[in-house]
Amino acid sequence: MEQNEKTALDEAIDRLWTQFLPQMRERVAILETAASGFAADKLSAADHVKANDAAHKLAGALGSFGLTRGTVLARELEIMYSRENGADPVTSARLGEIAAELRAMVENRK
């Protein structure tokens, strides 16, 4: 790929990122809220499904924007939210850590 083509592609990806950033932020917020609800053992079944869905969508999208680590983390959350577990300290901590890392990635993408 020539430099001009690469630059045009990078610019197109940046425009798409800007367009979809509000949705990315919303999905991360869902995951942050779910992590807090899970830790307090107050995550409803509907919010559990919503978190799984948000993780699934982020896993599919983040890699398209060069955030491969974000895809891996979102897939981990998707797997965690696909299980029916009660709150436990290890899982609660991991859910919160991943949500925080995803937030940082989304907010700091260059």
N, C-alpha and C positions, 0 to 999 in steps of 0.2 A: 504494500500500500504506500503510495506516495505521501509526502509530508502534507501537502494540501488536502488530500483525502482524509488523512488522519485528523488533521485540525478540524475539518468540517464535521467529521464523525464525533469528535470530542465535544464540539460546540452543540451538536444536536442532542447528544446524551445529557449535557448540562442543562439544556432547555427542558428536556423531559424531566430531569430531576427536579427542577424548579416547579414544574407543573404538578408533579406527584408528591412533592414534599409535604403538603398538608395531610395527605392520606397516610404517608409514612409516619408522620408525627402522631396522628390519631391512633394508628395501630400500636405504636410504642406505648402511648398513654394507656391503651387498653391492657397491655401486658404489665405495665407498672401497677395499675389498679388491681389487676388479677393477682399479682405477686403479693400485694398487701393484703388482699382478701384471703388468699390462701394461708398466709402466715397467721392471720387472726382466726383461721378455721371458719371463715364466713363467706367463702366463695360459693355463690349459688350455682346451680347446674347450668343456668342460662349464661352466666358470666364465664363459667368453665368452657363452654362451647365457643363463646365469643373470643376468649383468649386463644383457644386452639385455632380458630379461623384466622385471627390476626397474625399468629405465628406462621401459619401456612402461607398466607399472602406475602408476608415479609420475606420468608424463605425463598419464595419464587421471584421476588422483585429485586432484592438487594444485590444479588450476584450480577444482574443485568447492568447495574450501575458501578461495577467494580468492587463491591463490598462482599467479597467471597467469605470472609470471616463472619459477616453478618448473616449470610445464608446458613452457615454451619450452626451458629448460635440459635437462629430462629427455628431451624429443624430440631435442635435439641429441645427447645421449648415446646414445639409441636408434639414431640414424642411424650414429653412430660405431661402436657395437658390432655393427651389422649388417654391417659391412665386415670383410673378412679382411685385416687389415694386421698387419705386425710392429711392434714397438716403435720409436718414433722420438721424439726429445725434444719436438717441438712437440705432437704428439698426446698424449703422456704427460702433459705439463704441463697441457694443456687438460682432460683427463679428471680430473686431481686438483683443478684449480680448480673445475670444475663440481660435483664431489662435495662439496667443502668448502662451496660456496655453498648447495647443497641442504641440507646438514647444518644450516647456520646458519638457513635458512628454516624447516625443520621444528622446530628447537629453540626458535625465537623467535617463532613465530606467535602473534599476540595474539588 
